[in-house]
Amino acid sequence: MKISKINQVLEQELYEAVAAVRSAEEAKKFFQDLCTPAEIQAMADRWHVVPLVKAGKSYRQIYNETGVSVTTIGRVARCLMLGEGGYNLVHERLEKK
């Protein structure tokens, strides 16, 4: 098995583990065990700017409101427009709640 094939299998197992999470409380426990505090903060920062980018705020406005780097804001915006659709999918689901 090639390294890339092994990595694909490991990634798939991770995605299945995330999909098995059934509540926000379970997600908190899982991510606190899986990630460092810095990794959780980085993901929280990205997720925090999703609705702000979708609302059409400028990068500078978002930075001033959140303190999240313009580089990170740009990365999120790029994913919203050109990514796999994950941010949009989850954002829309949560808006319907």
Buried (B, 14 or more C-beta within 10 A) or exposed (E): EEEEEEEEEEEEEEEEEEEEBEEEEEEEEBBEEEEEEEEBEBEEBBEBBBEBBBEEBEBEEBBEEBEBEEEBBEBBBEBBEEEEEEBBEEBEEEEEE
